[in-house]
Amino acid sequence: MKKFILSALLPFLYFLSSLLLPLPKPAEASAAETDYACIRSENVYLYAEENSRSGLFVLPYTYYVKVLAAGINYCYVEYLSDGPYTRKITGYCKTSDLTFVDYVPDRPYLYYTFDVTYYIEGSSPALSGDGFLSSITVTCAYYGEYRVGSEIYCYVLRDDTFGYIPRPEDLEYELNDEYDQHNSEEPDTGVGNFGGETEPMTPAQIALLVLLCVLVPVIAALILRPPKKPPYETEE
């Protein structure tokens, strides 16, 4: 009889206890599923191909690339956008070099331009000021840097053409602090909180909990109660 009671009530108790478990909040999207990744190292290259021998330039530190396709070893990314002096460029970054984020940055790319003046060699001083040009100044859009030995070059867009020029000595740009701002806004989940935040118990769950508190002692009393002695002695 006790086995029958247990076999009948245990599934029911298991069902009730499962209803009491609060549902966890949906997990946030995985980092690899987001659209942007932050450059958190000062040596993250944009490659022309999926190999480390095709590096074009080092991406600006603290800024972002847009992830077009994520891979195990390399991600296909986009940097900058089309503008008066800029043009978007695509290439590859090592996946391990990128820090994926779950937000859209307000200022993902560095927009930095500077002027470069080219002087015409051999121009006659007598012709200067009479409509003859002795120098030409052009505006370049800065994309990143490339080091060759002890020399540092800038990868720039000049008149719709990409190329390298020596890095200006006074070149400086403002770092992007969006990553630090978002990172500091994340709530502390606490030590040992492996399941994330949970919803508070609903009134129905509270009622089920009360019902379990009532049923468990009753069921325990039925199971542990000793069997009644027969009204008469059985003959051996």
C-alpha positions as CSV (number, residue, x, y, z in Angstrom):
1,M,0.0,0.0,0.0
2,K,2.9,2.4,0.8
3,K,4.5,1.7,-2.5
4,F,1.2,2.5,-4.2
5,I,0.9,5.8,-2.4
6,L,4.5,6.8,-3.2
7,S,4.0,5.9,-6.9
8,A,0.9,7.9,-7.1
9,L,2.0,11.0,-5.2
10,L,5.6,11.4,-6.2
11,P,4.9,12.5,-9.8
12,F,2.3,14.9,-8.5
13,L,4.7,16.4,-6.0
14,Y,7.4,16.7,-8.7
15,F,5.0,18.5,-10.9
16,L,4.0,20.9,-8.2
17,S,7.7,21.6,-7.3
18,S,8.5,22.3,-10.9
19,L,5.8,25.0,-11.0
20,L,7.5,26.7,-8.0
21,L,10.8,27.3,-9.8
22,P,10.9,30.9,-11.0
23,L,11.6,31.3,-14.6
24,P,15.0,32.9,-15.4
25,K,15.2,36.0,-17.5
26,P,16.1,35.4,-21.1
27,A,19.8,35.5,-21.6
28,E,21.3,38.4,-23.5
29,A,22.6,37.8,-27.0
30,S,26.0,36.2,-27.2
31,A,28.8,38.6,-28.0
32,A,29.5,36.8,-31.2
33,E,26.0,37.6,-32.4
34,T,26.3,41.3,-32.1
35,D,27.1,43.8,-34.9
36,Y,30.0,45.7,-33.4
37,A,33.3,44.9,-31.8
38,C,35.6,47.2,-29.9
39,I,39.3,47.6,-30.4
40,R,40.7,47.0,-26.9
41,S,44.3,46.5,-27.9
42,E,46.8,48.8,-29.6
43,N,47.9,46.2,-32.1
44,V,44.7,45.0,-33.8
45,Y,45.3,44.8,-37.6
46,L,42.8,45.1,-40.4
47,Y,43.9,42.4,-42.9
48,A,43.1,42.4,-46.7
49,E,42.8,38.6,-46.5
50,E,42.3,35.9,-43.9
51,N,46.0,35.6,-43.1
52,S,48.4,37.5,-40.9
53,R,50.7,38.4,-43.8
54,S,48.2,40.8,-45.4
55,G,48.0,43.5,-42.7
56,L,46.9,46.9,-44.0
57,F,47.0,49.0,-40.8
58,V,46.5,48.9,-37.1
59,L,43.0,50.1,-36.2
60,P,42.5,53.1,-33.9
61,Y,42.5,52.0,-30.2
62,T,39.1,52.2,-28.4
63,Y,37.1,52.5,-31.6
64,Y,34.9,49.9,-33.3
65,V,34.5,47.8,-36.4
66,K,31.2,46.5,-37.7
67,V,31.1,42.8,-37.9
68,L,29.7,41.6,-41.2
69,A,30.4,37.9,-40.7
70,A,31.9,36.2,-37.7
71,G,34.3,33.2,-38.0
72,I,36.3,31.1,-35.7
73,N,39.7,32.5,-36.7
74,Y,38.8,35.7,-38.6
75,C,35.8,38.1,-38.8
76,Y,34.9,40.0,-41.9
77,V,34.5,43.6,-40.8
78,E,33.7,47.1,-42.0
79,Y,35.4,50.2,-40.8
80,L,34.3,53.9,-41.3
81,S,31.6,55.0,-43.7
82,D,31.2,57.1,-46.9
83,G,31.6,60.8,-46.3
84,P,33.2,63.9,-47.8
85,Y,36.7,62.7,-47.1
86,T,36.1,59.1,-46.0
87,R,35.1,55.8,-47.6
88,K,34.1,52.6,-45.8
89,I,36.7,49.9,-46.1
90,T,36.2,46.1,-45.5
91,G,38.7,43.5,-44.5
92,Y,39.4,40.9,-41.8
93,C,40.3,41.0,-38.1
94,K,41.4,38.1,-36.0
95,T,38.4,37.0,-33.9
96,S,40.6,36.7,-30.8
97,D,41.7,40.3,-31.1
98,L,38.1,41.7,-31.0
99,T,36.0,42.5,-28.0
100,F,32.3,42.0,-29.0
101,V,29.7,44.3,-27.5
102,D,25.9,44.0,-27.1
103,Y,25.1,47.6,-28.0
104,V,25.4,50.0,-31.0
105,P,28.0,52.6,-30.2
106,D,27.2,56.3,-30.8
107,R,30.6,57.0,-32.3
108,P,32.0,53.7,-33.6
109,Y,34.6,55.2,-35.9
110,L,37.3,57.7,-35.7
111,Y,36.8,60.6,-38.1
112,Y,40.2,62.4,-38.3
113,T,41.5,64.4,-41.2
114,F,44.7,66.4,-41.7
115,D,46.2,68.4,-44.5
116,V,49.4,67.4,-46.3
117,T,51.3,69.9,-48.4
118,Y,53.5,68.8,-51.3
119,Y,56.1,71.2,-52.6
120,I,57.1,71.2,-56.3
121,E,60.8,70.8,-56.6
122,G,62.7,73.0,-59.0
123,S,59.9,75.7,-59.2
124,S,61.3,79.1,-60.1
125,P,61.0,81.7,-57.4
126,A,60.5,84.2,-60.2
127,L,57.2,82.5,-61.2
128,S,55.7,82.4,-57.8
129,G,52.8,84.7,-57.3
130,D,52.1,84.9,-61.0
131,G,49.5,82.1,-61.0
132,F,52.1,79.3,-60.9
133,L,51.8,76.8,-58.1
134,S,54.9,75.9,-56.1
135,S,53.0,73.7,-53.6
136,I,49.8,71.6,-53.4
137,T,47.8,71.0,-50.2
138,V,45.4,68.0,-50.0
139,T,43.2,66.7,-47.2
140,C,43.8,63.1,-46.0
141,A,41.4,60.9,-43.9
142,Y,43.2,58.9,-41.3
143,Y,42.4,55.2,-41.0
144,G,45.2,53.7,-38.9
145,E,49.0,53.1,-38.7
146,Y,51.5,50.8,-40.1
147,R,55.0,50.3,-38.7
148,V,58.0,49.4,-40.9
149,G,61.0,49.0,-38.7
150,S,61.4,52.2,-36.7
151,E,59.3,54.2,-39.2
152,I,55.5,54.8,-38.7
153,Y,53.2,55.4,-41.6
154,C,49.6,56.4,-41.7
155,Y,47.1,54.6,-43.9
156,V,45.0,57.3,-45.4
157,L,42.4,58.1,-48.1
158,R,43.5,60.9,-50.3
159,D,41.4,62.0,-53.3
160,D,39.6,58.7,-53.3
161,T,42.8,56.7,-53.3
162,F,44.2,54.7,-50.3
163,G,47.8,54.8,-49.5
164,Y,50.6,55.4,-47.0
165,I,52.3,58.6,-45.9
166,P,54.7,59.3,-43.1
167,R,53.0,59.9,-39.8
168,P,52.7,63.6,-38.8
169,E,54.5,64.3,-35.6
170,D,51.6,66.2,-34.2
171,L,49.0,63.5,-34.9
172,E,46.8,63.0,-31.9
173,Y,43.2,61.8,-31.5
174,E,40.6,61.6,-28.7
175,L,40.0,58.1,-27.3
176,N,36.5,56.7,-27.3
177,D,35.2,56.0,-23.8
178,E,31.9,54.3,-24.7
179,Y,33.1,50.9,-23.9
180,D,34.1,51.9,-20.3
181,Q,30.8,53.7,-19.8
182,H,28.8,50.7,-20.8
183,N,31.0,48.3,-18.9
184,S,30.6,50.4,-15.7
185,E,26.8,50.5,-16.1
186,E,26.5,46.7,-16.0
187,P,24.9,45.5,-12.7
188,D,26.9,43.3,-10.3
189,T,25.3,39.9,-10.5
190,G,27.0,38.7,-7.2
191,V,29.3,35.8,-6.5
192,G,27.8,32.4,-7.3
193,N,24.9,33.8,-9.3
194,F,25.2,31.4,-12.2
195,G,21.7,31.6,-13.5
196,G,21.3,35.4,-13.7
197,E,18.4,37.4,-12.2
198,T,15.1,35.6,-11.5
199,E,11.6,36.9,-11.4
200,P,9.8,37.1,-7.9
201,M,7.3,34.3,-7.1
202,T,3.8,34.8,-8.3
203,P,0.7,34.4,-6.1
204,A,0.0,31.1,-7.8
205,Q,3.4,29.8,-6.9
206,I,3.0,31.0,-3.3
207,A,-0.3,29.1,-3.2
208,L,1.3,25.9,-4.5
209,L,4.1,26.3,-1.9
210,V,1.5,26.5,0.9
211,L,-0.3,23.4,-0.6
212,L,3.0,21.5,-0.6
213,C,3.6,22.5,3.1
214,V,0.3,21.0,4.0
215,L,0.5,17.8,1.9
216,V,4.1,16.8,2.8
217,P,3.4,16.2,6.5
218,V,0.1,14.3,5.7
219,I,1.9,12.1,3.2
220,A,4.8,11.5,5.6
221,A,2.3,10.5,8.3
222,L,0.6,8.0,6.0
223,I,3.8,6.4,4.9
224,L,5.4,6.2,8.3
225,R,2.3,5.1,10.2
226,P,2.7,1.5,11.4
227,P,0.3,-1.1,10.0
228,K,-2.7,-2.1,12.1
229,K,-2.6,-5.4,13.9
230,P,-5.2,-7.9,12.7
231,P,-8.1,-8.3,15.1
232,Y,-7.2,-11.9,15.6
233,E,-4.0,-14.0,15.8
234,T,-3.2,-16.0,12.7
235,E,-2.6,-19.6,13.1
236,E,0.9,-20.8,12.2
